[in-house]
Amino acid sequence: MDLSIDKKTFEEIAEAIHSDASPVGIDAKKTHVLILEKLIQIENRLTAIEKKLQG
């Protein structure tokens, strides 16, 4: 499985979740919100595909 990501996208994500206040360098809450938002988008796309396939 190839999990490569282009440098521009990587940098955009890294900038969005960065936090100087966190000991690990990322804002965990913001990171989780972004992940959940992407999962919701994927779920919505799958639902639309399933509806098209059902006719």
mmCIF file as Biopython writes it, N, C-alpha, C and O atoms, coordinates in Angstrom:
data_model
#
loop_
_atom_site.group_PDB
_atom_site.id
_atom_site.type_symbol
_atom_site.label_atom_id
_atom_site.label_alt_id
_atom_site.label_comp_id
_atom_site.label_asym_id
_atom_site.label_entity_id
_atom_site.label_seq_id
_atom_site.pdbx_PDB_ins_code
_atom_site.Cartn_x
_atom_site.Cartn_y
_atom_site.Cartn_z
_atom_site.occupancy
_atom_site.B_iso_or_equiv
_atom_site.auth_seq_id
_atom_site.auth_asym_id
_atom_site.pdbx_PDB_model_num
ATOM 1   N N  . MET A ? 1  ? 0.852   -1.182 0.000   1.0 0.0 1  A 1 
ATOM 2   C CA . MET A ? 1  ? 0.000   0.000  0.000   1.0 0.0 1  A 1 
ATOM 3   C C  . MET A ? 1  ? 0.890   1.235  0.000   1.0 0.0 1  A 1 
ATOM 4   O O  . MET A ? 1  ? 1.801   1.368  0.818   1.0 0.0 1  A 1 
ATOM 5   N N  . ASP A ? 2  ? 0.610   2.118  -0.919  1.0 0.0 2  A 1 
ATOM 6   C CA . ASP A ? 2  ? 1.383   3.344  -1.035  1.0 0.0 2  A 1 
ATOM 7   C C  . ASP A ? 2  ? 0.682   4.458  -0.274  1.0 0.0 2  A 1 
ATOM 8   O O  . ASP A ? 2  ? -0.426  4.859  -0.629  1.0 0.0 2  A 1 
ATOM 9   N N  . LEU A ? 3  ? 1.324   4.953  0.766   1.0 0.0 3  A 1 
ATOM 10  C CA . LEU A ? 3  ? 0.736   6.024  1.567   1.0 0.0 3  A 1 
ATOM 11  C C  . LEU A ? 3  ? 1.454   7.353  1.341   1.0 0.0 3  A 1 
ATOM 12  O O  . LEU A ? 3  ? 1.426   8.242  2.192   1.0 0.0 3  A 1 
ATOM 13  N N  . SER A ? 4  ? 2.095   7.473  0.182   1.0 0.0 4  A 1 
ATOM 14  C CA . SER A ? 4  ? 2.818   8.715  -0.086  1.0 0.0 4  A 1 
ATOM 15  C C  . SER A ? 4  ? 1.833   9.863  -0.296  1.0 0.0 4  A 1 
ATOM 16  O O  . SER A ? 4  ? 0.698   9.667  -0.728  1.0 0.0 4  A 1 
ATOM 17  N N  . ILE A ? 5  ? 2.299   11.048 0.021   1.0 0.0 5  A 1 
ATOM 18  C CA . ILE A ? 5  ? 1.485   12.251 -0.103  1.0 0.0 5  A 1 
ATOM 19  C C  . ILE A ? 5  ? 2.390   13.333 -0.686  1.0 0.0 5  A 1 
ATOM 20  O O  . ILE A ? 5  ? 3.563   13.427 -0.322  1.0 0.0 5  A 1 
ATOM 21  N N  . ASP A ? 6  ? 1.850   14.146 -1.584  1.0 0.0 6  A 1 
ATOM 22  C CA . ASP A ? 6  ? 2.708   15.164 -2.179  1.0 0.0 6  A 1 
ATOM 23  C C  . ASP A ? 6  ? 3.130   16.174 -1.111  1.0 0.0 6  A 1 
ATOM 24  O O  . ASP A ? 6  ? 2.428   16.398 -0.125  1.0 0.0 6  A 1 
ATOM 25  N N  . LYS A ? 7  ? 4.289   16.770 -1.339  1.0 0.0 7  A 1 
ATOM 26  C CA . LYS A ? 7  ? 4.904   17.660 -0.344  1.0 0.0 7  A 1 
ATOM 27  C C  . LYS A ? 7  ? 4.005   18.842 0.017   1.0 0.0 7  A 1 
ATOM 28  O O  . LYS A ? 7  ? 3.920   19.221 1.185   1.0 0.0 7  A 1 
ATOM 29  N N  . LYS A ? 8  ? 3.333   19.429 -0.979  1.0 0.0 8  A 1 
ATOM 30  C CA . LYS A ? 8  ? 2.460   20.580 -0.713  1.0 0.0 8  A 1 
ATOM 31  C C  . LYS A ? 8  ? 1.319   20.205 0.225   1.0 0.0 8  A 1 
ATOM 32  O O  . LYS A ? 8  ? 1.039   20.920 1.188   1.0 0.0 8  A 1 
ATOM 33  N N  . THR A ? 9  ? 0.661   19.082 -0.056  1.0 0.0 9  A 1 
ATOM 34  C CA . THR A ? 9  ? -0.439  18.631 0.799   1.0 0.0 9  A 1 
ATOM 35  C C  . THR A ? 9  ? 0.069   18.308 2.194   1.0 0.0 9  A 1 
ATOM 36  O O  . THR A ? 9  ? -0.565  18.663 3.188   1.0 0.0 9  A 1 
ATOM 37  N N  . PHE A ? 10 ? 1.211   17.635 2.268   1.0 0.0 10 A 1 
ATOM 38  C CA . PHE A ? 10 ? 1.813   17.307 3.564   1.0 0.0 10 A 1 
ATOM 39  C C  . PHE A ? 10 ? 2.046   18.573 4.382   1.0 0.0 10 A 1 
ATOM 40  O O  . PHE A ? 10 ? 1.692   18.630 5.560   1.0 0.0 10 A 1 
ATOM 41  N N  . GLU A ? 11 ? 2.640   19.581 3.760   1.0 0.0 11 A 1 
ATOM 42  C CA . GLU A ? 11 ? 2.944   20.827 4.464   1.0 0.0 11 A 1 
ATOM 43  C C  . GLU A ? 11 ? 1.671   21.550 4.901   1.0 0.0 11 A 1 
ATOM 44  O O  . GLU A ? 11 ? 1.630   22.129 5.986   1.0 0.0 11 A 1 
ATOM 45  N N  . GLU A ? 12 ? 0.634   21.521 4.065   1.0 0.0 12 A 1 
ATOM 46  C CA . GLU A ? 12 ? -0.638  22.157 4.426   1.0 0.0 12 A 1 
ATOM 47  C C  . GLU A ? 12 ? -1.256  21.476 5.654   1.0 0.0 12 A 1 
ATOM 48  O O  . GLU A ? 12 ? -1.741  22.148 6.564   1.0 0.0 12 A 1 
ATOM 49  N N  . ILE A ? 13 ? -1.234  20.161 5.670   1.0 0.0 13 A 1 
ATOM 50  C CA . ILE A ? 13 ? -1.781  19.418 6.813   1.0 0.0 13 A 1 
ATOM 51  C C  . ILE A ? 13 ? -0.936  19.671 8.056   1.0 0.0 13 A 1 
ATOM 52  O O  . ILE A ? 13 ? -1.470  19.928 9.134   1.0 0.0 13 A 1 
ATOM 53  N N  . ALA A ? 14 ? 0.379   19.598 7.903   1.0 0.0 14 A 1 
ATOM 54  C CA . ALA A ? 14 ? 1.275   19.825 9.038   1.0 0.0 14 A 1 
ATOM 55  C C  . ALA A ? 14 ? 1.071   21.204 9.645   1.0 0.0 14 A 1 
ATOM 56  O O  . ALA A ? 14 ? 1.061   21.358 10.866  1.0 0.0 14 A 1 
ATOM 57  N N  . GLU A ? 15 ? 0.908   22.203 8.789   1.0 0.0 15 A 1 
ATOM 58  C CA . GLU A ? 15 ? 0.679   23.573 9.273   1.0 0.0 15 A 1 
ATOM 59  C C  . GLU A ? 15 ? -0.665  23.678 9.996   1.0 0.0 15 A 1 
ATOM 60  O O  . GLU A ? 15 ? -0.777  24.360 11.014  1.0 0.0 15 A 1 
ATOM 61  N N  . ALA A ? 16 ? -1.686  22.994 9.460   1.0 0.0 16 A 1 
ATOM 62  C CA . ALA A ? 16 ? -3.021  23.074 10.049  1.0 0.0 16 A 1 
ATOM 63  C C  . ALA A ? 16 ? -3.078  22.455 11.442  1.0 0.0 16 A 1 
ATOM 64  O O  . ALA A ? 16 ? -3.837  22.928 12.288  1.0 0.0 16 A 1 
ATOM 65  N N  . ILE A ? 17 ? -2.300  21.417 11.696  1.0 0.0 17 A 1 
ATOM 66  C CA . ILE A ? 17 ? -2.395  20.719 12.983  1.0 0.0 17 A 1 
ATOM 67  C C  . ILE A ? 17 ? -1.262  21.062 13.945  1.0 0.0 17 A 1 
ATOM 68  O O  . ILE A ? 17 ? -1.245  20.572 15.074  1.0 0.0 17 A 1 
ATOM 69  N N  . HIS A ? 18 ? -0.322  21.892 13.519  1.0 0.0 18 A 1 
ATOM 70  C CA . HIS A ? 18 ? 0.827   22.258 14.353  1.0 0.0 18 A 1 
ATOM 71  C C  . HIS A ? 18 ? 0.398   23.003 15.616  1.0 0.0 18 A 1 
ATOM 72  O O  . HIS A ? 18 ? -0.539  23.800 15.606  1.0 0.0 18 A 1 
ATOM 73  N N  . SER A ? 19 ? 1.112   22.718 16.697  1.0 0.0 19 A 1 
ATOM 74  C CA . SER A ? 19 ? 0.878   23.443 17.947  1.0 0.0 19 A 1 
ATOM 75  C C  . SER A ? 19 ? 2.173   23.520 18.743  1.0 0.0 19 A 1 
ATOM 76  O O  . SER A ? 19 ? 2.750   22.497 19.113  1.0 0.0 19 A 1 
ATOM 77  N N  . ASP A ? 20 ? 2.623   24.743 19.003  1.0 0.0 20 A 1 
ATOM 78  C CA . ASP A ? 20 ? 3.806   24.923 19.851  1.0 0.0 20 A 1 
ATOM 79  C C  . ASP A ? 20 ? 3.506   24.586 21.308  1.0 0.0 20 A 1 
ATOM 80  O O  . ASP A ? 20 ? 4.417   24.285 22.078  1.0 0.0 20 A 1 
ATOM 81  N N  . ALA A ? 21 ? 2.236   24.635 21.683  1.0 0.0 21 A 1 
ATOM 82  C CA . ALA A ? 21 ? 1.843   24.391 23.073  1.0 0.0 21 A 1 
ATOM 83  C C  . ALA A ? 21 ? 1.808   22.899 23.414  1.0 0.0 21 A 1 
ATOM 84  O O  . ALA A ? 21 ? 1.760   22.537 24.590  1.0 0.0 21 A 1 
ATOM 85  N N  . SER A ? 22 ? 1.830   22.047 22.416  1.0 0.0 22 A 1 
ATOM 86  C CA . SER A ? 22 ? 1.733   20.609 22.649  1.0 0.0 22 A 1 
ATOM 87  C C  . SER A ? 22 ? 3.129   19.979 22.731  1.0 0.0 22 A 1 
ATOM 88  O O  . SER A ? 22 ? 4.019   20.333 21.958  1.0 0.0 22 A 1 
ATOM 89  N N  . PRO A ? 23 ? 3.314   19.047 23.666  1.0 0.0 23 A 1 
ATOM 90  C CA . PRO A ? 23 ? 4.620   18.391 23.774  1.0 0.0 23 A 1 
ATOM 91  C C  . PRO A ? 23 ? 4.973   17.559 22.539  1.0 0.0 23 A 1 
ATOM 92  O O  . PRO A ? 23 ? 6.151   17.304 22.291  1.0 0.0 23 A 1 
ATOM 93  N N  . VAL A ? 24 ? 3.993   17.139 21.777  1.0 0.0 24 A 1 
ATOM 94  C CA . VAL A ? 24 ? 4.269   16.353 20.565  1.0 0.0 24 A 1 
ATOM 95  C C  . VAL A ? 24 ? 4.221   17.202 19.300  1.0 0.0 24 A 1 
ATOM 96  O O  . VAL A ? 24 ? 4.462   16.690 18.207  1.0 0.0 24 A 1 
ATOM 97  N N  . GLY A ? 25 ? 3.916   18.482 19.430  1.0 0.0 25 A 1 
ATOM 98  C CA . GLY A ? 25 ? 3.971   19.398 18.299  1.0 0.0 25 A 1 
ATOM 99  C C  . GLY A ? 25 ? 2.711   19.508 17.469  1.0 0.0 25 A 1 
ATOM 100 O O  . GLY A ? 25 ? 2.686   20.242 16.481  1.0 0.0 25 A 1 
ATOM 101 N N  . ILE A ? 26 ? 1.650   18.783 17.855  1.0 0.0 26 A 1 
ATOM 102 C CA . ILE A ? 26 ? 0.385   18.901 17.117  1.0 0.0 26 A 1 
ATOM 103 C C  . ILE A ? 26 ? -0.762  19.128 18.091  1.0 0.0 26 A 1 
ATOM 104 O O  . ILE A ? 26 ? -0.701  18.744 19.259  1.0 0.0 26 A 1 
ATOM 105 N N  . ASP A ? 27 ? -1.797  19.757 17.582  1.0 0.0 27 A 1 
ATOM 106 C CA . ASP A ? 27 ? -3.018  19.981 18.345  1.0 0.0 27 A 1 
ATOM 107 C C  . ASP A ? 27 ? -3.898  18.747 18.158  1.0 0.0 27 A 1 
ATOM 108 O O  . ASP A ? 27 ? -4.485  18.554 17.093  1.0 0.0 27 A 1 
ATOM 109 N N  . ALA A ? 28 ? -3.988  17.922 19.186  1.0 0.0 28 A 1 
ATOM 110 C CA . ALA A ? 28 ? -4.725  16.656 19.077  1.0 0.0 28 A 1 
ATOM 111 C C  . ALA A ? 28 ? -6.200  16.872 18.758  1.0 0.0 28 A 1 
ATOM 112 O O  . ALA A ? 28 ? -6.776  16.132 17.961  1.0 0.0 28 A 1 
ATOM 113 N N  . LYS A ? 29 ? -6.808  17.868 19.366  1.0 0.0 29 A 1 
ATOM 114 C CA . LYS A ? 29 ? -8.231  18.128 19.120  1.0 0.0 29 A 1 
ATOM 115 C C  . LYS A ? 29 ? -8.463  18.511 17.664  1.0 0.0 29 A 1 
ATOM 116 O O  . LYS A ? 29 ? -9.359  17.974 17.013  1.0 0.0 29 A 1 
ATOM 117 N N  . LYS A ? 30 ? -7.656  19.439 17.154  1.0 0.0 30 A 1 
ATOM 118 C CA . LYS A ? 30 ? -7.785  19.863 15.765  1.0 0.0 30 A 1 
ATOM 119 C C  . LYS A ? 30 ? -7.533  18.689 14.820  1.0 0.0 30 A 1 
ATOM 120 O O  . LYS A ? 30 ? -8.225  18.536 13.814  1.0 0.0 30 A 1 
ATOM 121 N N  . THR A ? 31 ? -6.535  17.858 15.150  1.0 0.0 31 A 1 
ATOM 122 C CA . THR A ? 31 ? -6.215  16.691 14.330  1.0 0.0 31 A 1 
ATOM 123 C C  . THR A ? 31 ? -7.395  15.740 14.265  1.0 0.0 31 A 1 
ATOM 124 O O  . THR A ? 31 ? -7.738  15.253 13.188  1.0 0.0 31 A 1 
ATOM 125 N N  . HIS A ? 32 ? -8.016  15.471 15.392  1.0 0.0 32 A 1 
ATOM 126 C CA . HIS A ? 32 ? -9.162  14.572 15.420  1.0 0.0 32 A 1 
ATOM 127 C C  . HIS A ? 32 ? -10.360 15.153 14.673  1.0 0.0 32 A 1 
ATOM 128 O O  . HIS A ? 32 ? -11.079 14.424 13.990  1.0 0.0 32 A 1 
ATOM 129 N N  . VAL A ? 33 ? -10.571 16.436 14.799  1.0 0.0 33 A 1 
ATOM 130 C CA . VAL A ? 33 ? -11.675 17.074 14.077  1.0 0.0 33 A 1 
ATOM 131 C C  . VAL A ? 33 ? -11.449 16.956 12.565  1.0 0.0 33 A 1 
ATOM 132 O O  . VAL A ? 33 ? -12.386 16.661 11.823  1.0 0.0 33 A 1 
ATOM 133 N N  . LEU A ? 34 ? -10.216 17.184 12.108  1.0 0.0 34 A 1 
ATOM 134 C CA . LEU A ? 34 ? -9.912  17.058 10.683  1.0 0.0 34 A 1 
ATOM 135 C C  . LEU A ? 34 ? -10.122 15.626 10.197  1.0 0.0 34 A 1 
ATOM 136 O O  . LEU A ? 34 ? -10.667 15.413 9.115   1.0 0.0 34 A 1 
ATOM 137 N N  . ILE A ? 35 ? -9.695  14.653 10.984  1.0 0.0 35 A 1 
ATOM 138 C CA . ILE A ? 35 ? -9.878  13.246 10.627  1.0 0.0 35 A 1 
ATOM 139 C C  . ILE A ? 35 ? -11.363 12.911 10.548  1.0 0.0 35 A 1 
ATOM 140 O O  . ILE A ? 35 ? -11.808 12.271 9.595   1.0 0.0 35 A 1 
ATOM 141 N N  . LEU A ? 36 ? -12.124 13.336 11.539  1.0 0.0 36 A 1 
ATOM 142 C CA . LEU A ? 36 ? -13.557 13.049 11.540  1.0 0.0 36 A 1 
ATOM 143 C C  . LEU A ? 36 ? -14.258 13.723 10.363  1.0 0.0 36 A 1 
ATOM 144 O O  . LEU A ? 36 ? -15.155 13.133 9.760   1.0 0.0 36 A 1 
ATOM 145 N N  . GLU A ? 37 ? -13.865 14.943 10.031  1.0 0.0 37 A 1 
ATOM 146 C CA . GLU A ? 37 ? -14.461 15.638 8.894   1.0 0.0 37 A 1 
ATOM 147 C C  . GLU A ? 37 ? -14.186 14.873 7.598   1.0 0.0 37 A 1 
ATOM 148 O O  . GLU A ? 37 ? -15.082 14.718 6.769   1.0 0.0 37 A 1 
ATOM 149 N N  . LYS A ? 38 ? -12.962 14.400 7.424   1.0 0.0 38 A 1 
ATOM 150 C CA . LYS A ? 38 ? -12.632 13.622 6.228   1.0 0.0 38 A 1 
ATOM 151 C C  . LYS A ? 38 ? -13.428 12.324 6.187   1.0 0.0 38 A 1 
ATOM 152 O O  . LYS A ? 38 ? -13.899 11.925 5.122   1.0 0.0 38 A 1 
ATOM 153 N N  . LEU A ? 39 ? -13.584 11.665 7.316   1.0 0.0 39 A 1 
ATOM 154 C CA . LEU A ? 39 ? -14.374 10.428 7.355   1.0 0.0 39 A 1 
ATOM 155 C C  . LEU A ? 39 ? -15.827 10.693 6.984   1.0 0.0 39 A 1 
ATOM 156 O O  . LEU A ? 39 ? -16.446 9.890  6.285   1.0 0.0 39 A 1 
ATOM 157 N N  . ILE A ? 40 ? -16.373 11.805 7.444   1.0 0.0 40 A 1 
ATOM 158 C CA . ILE A ? 40 ? -17.749 12.173 7.091   1.0 0.0 40 A 1 
ATOM 159 C C  . ILE A ? 40 ? -17.850 12.417 5.584   1.0 0.0 40 A 1 
ATOM 160 O O  . ILE A ? 40 ? -18.815 11.989 4.950   1.0 0.0 40 A 1 
ATOM 161 N N  . GLN A ? 41 ? -16.866 13.097 5.014   1.0 0.0 41 A 1 
ATOM 162 C CA . GLN A ? 41 ? -16.865 13.330 3.570   1.0 0.0 41 A 1 
ATOM 163 C C  . GLN A ? 41 ? -16.816 12.007 2.803   1.0 0.0 41 A 1 
ATOM 164 O O  . GLN A ? 41 ? -17.532 11.830 1.817   1.0 0.0 41 A 1 
ATOM 165 N N  . ILE A ? 42 ? -15.977 11.088 3.253   1.0 0.0 42 A 1 
ATOM 166 C CA . ILE A ? 42 ? -15.878 9.772  2.611   1.0 0.0 42 A 1 
ATOM 167 C C  . ILE A ? 42 ? -17.195 9.023  2.726   1.0 0.0 42 A 1 
ATOM 168 O O  . ILE A ? 42 ? -17.657 8.419  1.758   1.0 0.0 42 A 1 
ATOM 169 N N  . GLU A ? 43 ? -17.798 9.063  3.907   1.0 0.0 43 A 1 
ATOM 170 C CA . GLU A ? 43 ? -19.085 8.395  4.106   1.0 0.0 43 A 1 
ATOM 171 C C  . GLU A ? 43 ? -20.150 8.964  3.160   1.0 0.0 43 A 1 
ATOM 172 O O  . GLU A ? 43 ? -20.929 8.213  2.573   1.0 0.0 43 A 1 
ATOM 173 N N  . ASN A ? 44 ? -20.178 10.272 3.018   1.0 0.0 44 A 1 
ATOM 174 C CA . ASN A ? 44 ? -21.152 10.908 2.127   1.0 0.0 44 A 1 
ATOM 175 C C  . ASN A ? 44 ? -20.914 10.509 0.676   1.0 0.0 44 A 1 
ATOM 176 O O  . ASN A ? 44 ? -21.867 10.265 -0.065  1.0 0.0 44 A 1 
ATOM 177 N N  . ARG A ? 45 ? -19.671 10.443 0.273   1.0 0.0 45 A 1 
ATOM 178 C CA . ARG A ? 45 ? -19.356 10.025 -1.100  1.0 0.0 45 A 1 
ATOM 179 C C  . ARG A ? 45 ? -19.757 8.573  -1.327  1.0 0.0 45 A 1 
ATOM 180 O O  . ARG A ? 45 ? -20.310 8.238  -2.374  1.0 0.0 45 A 1 
ATOM 181 N N  . LEU A ? 46 ? -19.481 7.710  -0.353  1.0 0.0 46 A 1 
ATOM 182 C CA . LEU A ? 46 ? -19.867 6.306  -0.495  1.0 0.0 46 A 1 
ATOM 183 C C  . LEU A ? 46 ? -21.379 6.151  -0.573  1.0 0.0 46 A 1 
ATOM 184 O O  . LEU A ? 46 ? -21.883 5.343  -1.353  1.0 0.0 46 A 1 
ATOM 185 N N  . THR A ? 47 ? -22.093 6.912  0.220   1.0 0.0 47 A 1 
ATOM 186 C CA . THR A ? 47 ? -23.554 6.864  0.187   1.0 0.0 47 A 1 
ATOM 187 C C  . THR A ? 47 ? -24.064 7.267  -1.192  1.0 0.0 47 A 1 
ATOM 188 O O  . THR A ? 47 ? -24.969 6.632  -1.733  1.0 0.0 47 A 1 
ATOM 189 N N  . ALA A ? 48 ? -23.484 8.319  -1.757  1.0 0.0 48 A 1 
ATOM 190 C CA . ALA A ? 48 ? -23.894 8.770  -3.087  1.0 0.0 48 A 1 
ATOM 191 C C  . ALA A ? 48 ? -23.589 7.702  -4.138  1.0 0.0 48 A 1 
ATOM 192 O O  . ALA A ? 48 ? -24.396 7.472  -5.038  1.0 0.0 48 A 1 
ATOM 193 N N  . ILE A ? 49 ? -22.450 7.062  -4.030  1.0 0.0 49 A 1 
ATOM 194 C CA . ILE A ? 49 ? -22.086 5.986  -4.979  1.0 0.0 49 A 1 
ATOM 195 C C  . ILE A ? 49 ? -23.047 4.808  -4.839  1.0 0.0 49 A 1 
ATOM 196 O O  . ILE A ? 49 ? -23.503 4.251  -5.838  1.0 0.0 49 A 1 
ATOM 197 N N  . GLU A ? 50 ? -23.350 4.433  -3.608  1.0 0.0 50 A 1 
ATOM 198 C CA . GLU A ? 50 ? -24.268 3.325  -3.378  1.0 0.0 50 A 1 
ATOM 199 C C  . GLU A ? 50 ? -25.653 3.614  -3.971  1.0 0.0 50 A 1 
ATOM 200 O O  . GLU A ? 50 ? -26.279 2.727  -4.551  1.0 0.0 50 A 1 
ATOM 201 N N  . LYS A ? 51 ? -26.122 4.842  -3.826  1.0 0.0 51 A 1 
ATOM 202 C CA . LYS A ? 51 ? -27.419 5.228  -4.382  1.0 0.0 51 A 1 
ATOM 203 C C  . LYS A ? 51 ? -27.408 5.125  -5.899  1.0 0.0 51 A 1 
ATOM 204 O O  . LYS A ? 51 ? -28.380 4.661  -6.495  1.0 0.0 51 A 1 
ATOM 205 N N  . LYS A ? 52 ? -26.314 5.554  -6.532  1.0 0.0 52 A 1 
ATOM 206 C CA . LYS A ? 52 ? -26.207 5.466  -7.982  1.0 0.0 52 A 1 
ATOM 207 C C  . LYS A ? 52 ? -26.182 4.003  -8.437  1.0 0.0 52 A 1 
ATOM 208 O O  . LYS A ? 52 ? -26.784 3.659  -9.455  1.0 0.0 52 A 1 
ATOM 209 N N  . LEU A ? 53 ? -25.496 3.155  -7.694  1.0 0.0 53 A 1 
ATOM 210 C CA . LEU A ? 53 ? -25.399 1.749  -8.063  1.0 0.0 53 A 1 
ATOM 211 C C  . LEU A ? 53 ? -26.719 1.021  -7.888  1.0 0.0 53 A 1 
ATOM 212 O O  . LEU A ? 53 ? -26.992 0.054  -8.600  1.0 0.0 53 A 1 
ATOM 213 N N  . GLN A ? 54 ? -27.547 1.475  -6.944  1.0 0.0 54 A 1 
ATOM 214 C CA . GLN A ? 54 ? -28.850 0.841  -6.698  1.0 0.0 54 A 1 
ATOM 215 C C  . GLN A ? 54 ? -29.890 1.266  -7.735  1.0 0.0 54 A 1 
ATOM 216 O O  . GLN A ? 54 ? -30.970 0.681  -7.816  1.0 0.0 54 A 1 
ATOM 217 N N  . GLY A ? 55 ? -29.567 2.254  -8.499  1.0 0.0 55 A 1 
ATOM 218 C CA . GLY A ? 55 ? -30.424 2.623  -9.598  1.0 0.0 55 A 1 
ATOM 219 C C  . GLY A ? 55 ? -31.359 3.717  -9.337  1.0 0.0 55 A 1 
ATOM 220 O O  . GLY A ? 55 ? -32.128 4.096  -10.220 1.0 0.0 55 A 1 
#
